[in-house]
């Protein structure tokens, strides 16, 4: 996406550690989420859908959360999946 197009539309500035900013930018590009990352400037992201907002949150969380936090989150997801897979009559 052309940086000028993003500026004209309602882009959001995302504060990301300078070292992680490029990784976030590349992953958002892979997910087809419009964003701009220029030298010495904050990452600008255009969020058009709820799914894009969740994907942005997830990408940033993967880089900023501790290993322990990520492991806890994954464990909670497994518990949720195993709970919903149970026989409804047993619940």
Secondary structure, DSSP 8 states (H G I E B T S, - for coil): --HHHHHHS--EEE---HHHHHHHHHHHHHTT--EE--TTS-EEE---SHHHHHHHHHHHHHHHS-HHHHHHHHHHHHHHHHHHHS-TTT-
